[in-house]
């Protein structure tokens, strides 16, 4: 694969944009004209060439720029990486899974060589070569999850499984949709999902937990989730709310197409072998309304989904600019089928 | 569900009734890493019918060039363990599942008490490797019938040293659960694997002594029991089938060509749970997964081990 990586920013001047190819492969999440929470989990199997699930971990045109943005966020706030001491096995499990997958799937970009426990990792796009001893923390410049998490797009949470429950006991989180790692680290499944409206009442989380406790090694799963973001900003954390929160008030009928972005999360879950823990990935994809309406069916469908969105969900997702967006999208909806 | 293709590299007669099997992957590559306490499910083709039996991995999680399982020949077996003992030879090819762990060591425990009865020793051998590696405090208490039944004793002494304790029933050595569990520090977890009466007695003693429920762990795979035959209707696939007396409901469903979910096949994990739409008789629950309320409610069944006494049971599959 001959991937070129864009030079772009996710803050300040916000030069991020999607190429036509990136728009084409965007994971539009709505299968019908309305949306409600469900246990929409499916096997994380490889799909068509060029799709975002062609490989276990998707490396796309935004890879280098996203990793650079991640480094800025971590430099400003080192607490975006937190890990409890009993998760060291899970950290190595995660590093191994990512290095093996990426070097197998993108051999021109990434290379992993092993001589026993002496490993050499080469990341060409980021210009990294590291020799280290697998299982020996002192041989890496930082803990394994932070080391590899800086080199993979998205946020990565490691879950410990005990007491028939899952605990978010370690993570690297730099592009979250308004949740705080510093607050959530160590929390149980029920605790960190507590704030989500409606889904708790309809039993979605109880069923999903029961399913995930039996997640099998070698059979990862995935689901899509979504929200919306003003400006193509990755770091929409509670810690930095004063920086990005007020942007919600900047949306006008004239700038909806540029400012309002649909943000889709490809969430993946992997059983980890040595730790019997789990890796939970949240990989975000951003698309501006201008880019989205280049697909007429998406434009119609998003218009209808937003119009019918349950008020509690709109409130929880912080879509204070929903009505302006619906008005703007209405000109792309002639009422015909969105199938 | 993902599978691995392995072949038998070595077989060792460990005691009169126990054989140890060493598996290597068919393609010569390393097998997947796993955590102590994991098991795999073997798919055994016995006279054209697939039997699936779970066995604990007892090889070291640090060396996945091979996997090891030990099988006790069960006199009352439906055939799986006898087949392993009599038909499986070096070079035999077997399909196994990826490792699954339903018996993992709590990473937040301050101390771990491992209690094994007879062949129930197997899951602890891989756990001991993890506990040694992580330098976690533990004791192993291994009870068995008579000296010739003490499988793996030498290996255990080598791995655990003074942390291992042996109780040989024929020598009058009895493991006193009350004495053992009443003197443990706060934060201790206890794990038991062995015959059902032993598991139940240990759990009763721990509860009686006020141990927190979350600190009491057991692994108990129930083998499917024979029973009367009955008819099953799969409401979603619109298939009707008969469960013969010597077959489990899950096996009958699989033989009808329906891909039903499962993991442990021993009534422990909950993965194969089915919703019961109707049943014109009663459900005979054999699992350790459903709560008593769920069992009496009659709306759920674990087809890997449970049966029905009825003309027809309708399930959502």
Interface residues (C-beta under 8 A of the other chain):
Chain A: X86 X87 X89 X93 X96 X160 X161 X162 X163 X210 X213 X214 X216 X217 X218 X219 X273 X274 X275 X276
Chain B: X1 X2 X32 X33 X34 X35 X37 X38 X61 X97 X98 X99 X100 X101 X104 X106 X107 X108 X134 X214 X263 X269 X270 X271
